[in-house]
């Protein structure tokens, strides 16, 4: 039962952090906010980075740094930009397609065969994305937000596949790999990081406090809980429980001026059901 609670805790941490980042999205560009987030998270994991065996893991370090650039620097920047356009609930609902795309990627990259229920799950999650998108407006603000959310999913999965390669071929711990990935994501964003006098003042303002809380919740705590879930239980049920974030996000949407609508409830529940059906093949 410990793993189950950890999975739900991870989903709640990511949902709450997403709501906080949405409230900060107008304080700077998505790239700048992502750089600040990764810099703070790397500082929190500094003891791990200082004790990491850098010299004896050259190829692994290279893959992890690349994983951080792709999955964190690019992926999280797309995600933060999508939050600004779509809001927390709809962005997280689009994110629910990630397990399905991961399964499809396994077919293409690893030659695995998916069971019929996996394809049914893919259709259910795709339908949820159509529902959450609403009326067609591909050239409008919502259309651009959906593209950014999907790019965030693809980038995140690319980073995950690179990290997975390191985890299965080395003796590094998940905490070590997560720390190096975060460091890579921060280094990859340094060219865009510009701290002026106003942003420095935010460190001692309520905005700065919110940044720290969002980072600790969504980046540090979320990653630790995620790794603990995969340590305690199978990947399938773990991903299913962590996929409850879109349902949790329904409540946050009310505080963002995005009231709960029947279509939104149906989309969130359909997405979670699709993820559950897809990941059940791994049980």
Buried (B, 14 or more C-beta within 10 A) or exposed (E): EEBBBBBBBBBBBBBBBBBBBBBBBEBBBBBBBBBBBBBBBBEBBEEBBEEBEEEEBEEBBEBBBBBBBBBBBBBBBBBBBBBBBBBBBBBBBBBBBBBBBBBBBBEEEEEEEBBEBBBEBBEBBBBBBEBBBBEEEEEEEBBBBBBBBBBBBBBBBBBBBBBBBBBEEBEBBBBBBBBBBBBBBBBBBEEBBEBEEEBEEBBEEEBBEBBBEBBBBBBBBBBBBBBBBBEBBBBBBBBBBBBBBBBBBBEBBEEBEBEEEEEBBBBBBBBBBBBBBBBBBBE
